[in-house]
Amino acid sequence: MHMSEQDKATATGSVVAPTKTWEVQLIHYNHELYTNVTEAAKSPNGLVVVSIFIKVSDSSNPFLNRMLNRDTITRITYKNDAYLLQGLNIEELYPETSSFITYDGSMTIPPCYETASWIIMNKPVYITRMQMHSLRLLSQNQPSQIFLSMSDNFRPVQPLNNRCIRTNINFSLQGKDCPNNRAQKLQYRVNALPDLKKPDQKTSDGGLGKERLRQKCGPE
């Protein structure tokens, strides 16, 4: 989890979401190619990171609500503290959207290997202001050391370096959390896949969906 001292700050994925407050990163490693996450982190096609932004609200995400209740959070105040939570369902952490942005990039913790494929969810999840304050009271150090808050533990924004950013977001739509006010430089477009069409939906090629697979390449 990456967080700031303020309720509004730039997150590590700010290339796509500059106004989100905090960020949860779910790090997965390729177990078909590598034996552990350490090996995968420094190897090609090693990691996939799902990034979910967090915003303040009057209510909390069900998963985060269980994780950040008082009984749990007070048991993990210092570095190396651990507490086992039973029956958590990671699906409850995800926002209610299937839209995302994806690109090939690097990790946000040293040594920042460029081995990660990023998936940035298009909607945030929510926690209360009290839960956010509780997280800021966690320390990165041992009890015998000087208190160092878990906040401001994000990596500075990095240049895009001509990376290709891919998305399935419909930019003709917008909402309060995702305003459509950023410049877009569309390089290519891919139509929806056949298996995403409704069962009773006809296509101009007799239902085979070939037109849906055609790409429009080049600047638009």
C-alpha positions as CSV (number, residue, x, y, z in Angstrom):
1,M,0.0,0.0,0.0
2,H,1.3,3.4,-1.0
3,M,0.0,6.5,0.8
4,S,0.6,10.2,1.3
5,E,0.5,12.6,4.3
6,Q,-2.3,14.5,2.6
7,D,-5.8,13.4,1.7
8,K,-5.1,14.4,-1.9
9,A,-1.7,13.7,-3.4
10,T,0.0,12.2,-6.5
11,A,0.1,8.4,-6.5
12,T,2.8,6.3,-8.1
13,G,0.6,5.6,-11.1
14,S,-0.2,9.3,-11.7
15,V,0.5,8.9,-15.4
16,V,-3.1,7.8,-15.5
17,A,-4.6,9.1,-12.3
18,P,-3.0,12.3,-10.9
19,T,-5.6,13.2,-8.3
20,K,-6.1,9.9,-6.5
21,T,-5.1,9.8,-2.8
22,W,-3.7,6.4,-2.1
23,E,-3.0,3.2,-3.9
24,V,-3.1,-0.6,-3.2
25,Q,-0.8,-2.7,-5.4
26,L,-1.6,-6.4,-5.7
27,I,1.7,-8.0,-6.9
28,H,1.5,-11.4,-8.8
29,Y,4.5,-13.4,-10.0
30,N,4.7,-15.8,-13.0
31,H,5.0,-19.2,-11.3
32,E,5.1,-21.0,-14.6
33,L,8.5,-19.4,-15.4
34,Y,10.0,-18.7,-11.9
35,T,10.1,-20.4,-8.5
36,N,9.5,-17.3,-6.4
37,V,8.7,-13.6,-6.5
38,T,12.3,-12.6,-5.9
39,E,13.5,-14.4,-9.0
40,A,10.5,-13.2,-11.0
41,A,11.0,-9.5,-10.0
42,K,14.4,-9.4,-11.8
43,S,13.4,-11.5,-14.8
44,P,11.5,-10.8,-18.1
45,N,7.7,-11.3,-17.9
46,G,8.1,-11.8,-14.2
47,L,5.4,-9.7,-12.5
48,V,1.9,-8.4,-13.0
49,V,0.8,-5.6,-10.7
50,V,-2.9,-4.7,-10.3
51,S,-3.1,-1.1,-9.0
52,I,-6.3,0.1,-7.3
53,F,-6.6,3.7,-6.1
54,I,-8.2,4.7,-2.8
55,K,-10.3,7.7,-2.0
56,V,-11.9,9.1,1.2
57,S,-15.6,8.5,1.7
58,D,-18.2,8.1,4.4
59,S,-18.2,4.4,3.9
60,S,-15.5,1.8,3.4
61,N,-14.7,-1.0,0.9
62,P,-15.8,-4.4,2.6
63,F,-12.3,-5.9,2.3
64,L,-10.5,-2.8,3.6
65,N,-13.1,-2.5,6.4
66,R,-12.2,-5.9,7.8
67,M,-8.5,-5.2,7.4
68,L,-8.5,-1.7,9.0
69,N,-10.8,-2.2,11.9
70,R,-9.5,-1.2,15.3
71,D,-8.9,-4.8,16.6
72,T,-6.7,-5.5,13.6
73,I,-4.8,-2.3,13.0
74,T,-3.6,-2.0,16.6
75,R,-1.8,-5.3,16.3
76,I,0.4,-4.3,13.5
77,T,1.8,-0.9,14.6
78,Y,5.5,-1.6,14.0
79,K,7.7,-3.2,11.5
80,N,7.6,-7.1,11.4
81,D,4.3,-7.1,13.4
82,A,1.9,-9.7,12.0
83,Y,-1.7,-10.7,12.5
84,L,-3.5,-13.5,10.7
85,L,-7.0,-12.7,9.3
86,Q,-9.2,-15.5,8.4
87,G,-11.7,-15.7,5.5
88,L,-10.7,-12.7,3.4
89,N,-11.9,-12.6,-0.2
90,I,-9.6,-10.6,-2.4
91,E,-12.4,-10.1,-4.9
92,E,-14.1,-7.8,-2.4
93,L,-11.2,-5.4,-2.8
94,Y,-11.8,-4.7,-6.5
95,P,-13.9,-1.8,-7.6
96,E,-17.1,-2.4,-9.6
97,T,-15.6,-2.0,-13.1
98,S,-14.0,-4.1,-15.8
99,S,-12.3,-1.0,-17.3
100,F,-8.6,-0.6,-17.0
101,I,-5.3,0.8,-18.4
102,T,-2.3,-1.4,-18.9
103,Y,1.3,-0.9,-19.8
104,D,4.8,-2.5,-19.3
105,G,6.8,-0.7,-16.6
106,S,8.8,-1.1,-13.5
107,M,8.4,-1.8,-9.8
108,T,7.9,1.1,-7.4
109,I,10.3,-0.2,-4.8
110,P,14.1,-0.5,-5.1
111,P,15.8,-1.7,-7.2
112,C,12.8,-0.9,-9.5
113,Y,13.4,-3.6,-12.1
114,E,11.5,-3.0,-15.4
115,T,9.9,-6.4,-15.3
116,A,6.3,-5.5,-14.3
117,S,3.1,-5.4,-16.5
118,W,0.8,-2.9,-14.8
119,I,-3.0,-3.1,-14.8
120,I,-4.6,0.2,-13.5
121,M,-8.3,-0.1,-12.5
122,N,-10.4,2.7,-13.8
123,K,-12.4,3.3,-10.6
124,P,-11.2,3.7,-7.0
125,V,-12.3,2.0,-3.8
126,Y,-13.1,3.9,-0.7
127,I,-12.1,4.1,3.0
128,T,-13.1,6.4,5.7
129,R,-11.1,9.4,6.9
130,M,-10.6,7.6,10.3
131,Q,-9.2,4.5,8.6
132,M,-6.8,6.7,6.6
133,H,-5.6,8.3,9.8
134,S,-5.1,4.9,11.4
135,L,-2.8,3.9,8.6
136,R,-0.7,7.0,8.9
137,L,0.0,6.0,12.5
138,L,1.7,2.8,11.5
139,S,5.5,2.9,11.7
140,Q,8.1,1.6,9.2
141,N,10.5,1.0,12.1
142,Q,10.8,-1.1,15.2
143,P,9.5,0.2,18.6
144,S,13.0,0.9,19.7
145,Q,13.7,3.2,16.7
146,I,12.5,6.7,15.8
147,F,8.9,6.7,14.6
148,L,8.7,6.8,10.8
149,S,5.2,6.9,9.4
150,M,4.1,4.6,6.6
151,S,2.9,7.7,4.7
152,D,4.8,9.2,1.8
153,N,6.1,5.8,0.8
154,F,5.5,6.3,-2.9
155,R,8.0,6.5,-5.8
156,P,8.4,9.8,-7.6
157,V,6.6,10.0,-11.0
158,Q,8.7,8.6,-13.8
159,P,8.8,9.7,-17.5
160,L,6.6,7.8,-19.9
161,N,9.6,7.0,-22.2
162,N,7.4,6.4,-25.2
163,R,5.7,3.4,-23.6
164,C,2.5,2.2,-25.2
165,I,-0.5,2.5,-22.9
166,R,-3.4,0.2,-23.8
167,T,-7.0,0.5,-22.4
168,N,-10.5,-0.8,-22.8
169,I,-12.0,2.4,-21.4
170,N,-14.8,4.1,-23.3
171,F,-13.5,7.7,-23.5
172,S,-16.9,9.0,-24.6
173,L,-18.2,8.5,-21.1
174,Q,-17.0,10.3,-18.0
175,G,-17.9,10.6,-14.3
176,K,-16.9,12.5,-11.2
177,D,-14.1,10.1,-10.4
178,C,-12.9,9.8,-14.0
179,P,-13.4,13.1,-15.8
180,N,-12.5,13.1,-19.5
181,N,-10.3,16.1,-19.5
182,R,-6.9,14.8,-20.5
183,A,-5.3,15.0,-23.9
184,Q,-5.4,11.8,-25.8
185,K,-3.0,10.6,-28.6
186,L,-4.7,7.6,-30.1
187,Q,-2.2,5.4,-32.0
188,Y,-4.4,2.4,-32.9
189,R,-7.8,0.9,-32.1
190,V,-9.0,-2.7,-31.7
191,N,-12.7,-3.5,-31.9
192,A,-14.4,-5.6,-29.2
193,L,-13.7,-9.4,-29.3
194,P,-16.4,-11.7,-30.6
195,D,-17.0,-13.4,-27.2
196,L,-17.9,-10.0,-25.7
197,K,-20.9,-9.6,-27.9
198,K,-24.4,-10.6,-26.7
199,P,-25.5,-14.1,-27.7
200,D,-28.4,-12.8,-29.9
201,Q,-26.4,-9.9,-31.4
202,K,-25.8,-10.3,-35.2
203,T,-22.8,-9.1,-37.1
204,S,-22.4,-8.1,-40.7
205,D,-20.4,-11.2,-41.5
206,G,-23.1,-13.6,-40.6
207,G,-22.4,-13.8,-36.9
208,L,-18.7,-14.8,-37.0
209,G,-17.6,-11.5,-35.6
210,K,-14.7,-11.0,-38.1
211,E,-15.3,-7.2,-38.3
212,R,-14.9,-7.1,-34.5
213,L,-11.3,-8.3,-34.8
214,R,-10.1,-5.8,-37.3
215,Q,-7.7,-3.2,-36.2
216,K,-7.3,0.5,-37.1
217,C,-3.6,1.1,-37.1
218,G,-1.7,4.4,-37.3
219,P,-2.3,7.9,-35.9
220,E,-5.9,9.1,-35.8
